[in-house]
Structures are given as structure tokens and as C-alpha cells.
């Protein structure tokens, strides 16, 4: 892993711990890479709630986004990365 990415992930985890916050990820085109970077940090289980990767057919993907992730058309714009 790129040392700069790992350092950024460490800073994120430290900030989350200091502020008593949690994080969860929902990824698509990154294929879980963001979660992988975050969970590579020691002690991350204190702040990492869950990660979800959704690279699905249009029908099931829409169901997953609307029902589980609560992402509606309002959030989806031509410049978004939601796939």
C-alpha cells in the first residue's frame, strides 16, 4: 500500500477515535478499496462499523441503493460516482 494512503487512513482513524465517531462505507467502482485502506489501521474496530460493496445488475442495484442505503434519485447527479 502506498505509504501516503496508509498515513491518511491512520489520521482518519485517529480523528474518529478522538471525536468518538464511527464510520461505514458504501462502495461500488472502488470495489472495497476504501474499506481496505481504513481497515488496515491497527485498532480500527473501535470506529469501523461496516463496509458494503455493490457492483450489481441495474434491477438489484437500484433495490439495494433505495432500500438498504436509502439513496434516492435526489442524490444521484451526472457528476456523482454512484453506479
Residue, then its C-alpha position, 0 to 999 in steps of 0.5 A: x500500500x502506498x505509504x501516503x494512503x496508509x498515513x491518511x487512513x491512520x489520521x482518519x482513524x485517529x480523528x474518529x477515535x478522538x471525536x468518538x465517531x464511527x464510520x461505514x462505507x458504501x462502495x461500488x467502482x472502488x470495489x472495497x478499496x476504501x474499506x481496505x485502506x481504513x481497515x488496515x489501521x491497527x485498532x480500527x474496530x473501535x470506529x469501523x462499523x461496516x463496509x458494503x460493496x455493490x457492483x450489481x445488475x441495474x434491477x438489484x442495484x437500484x433495490x439495494x441503493x433505495x432500500x438498504x442505503x436509502x439513496x434516492x434519485x435526489x442524490x444521484x447527479x451526472x457528476x456523482x460516482x454512484x453506479 
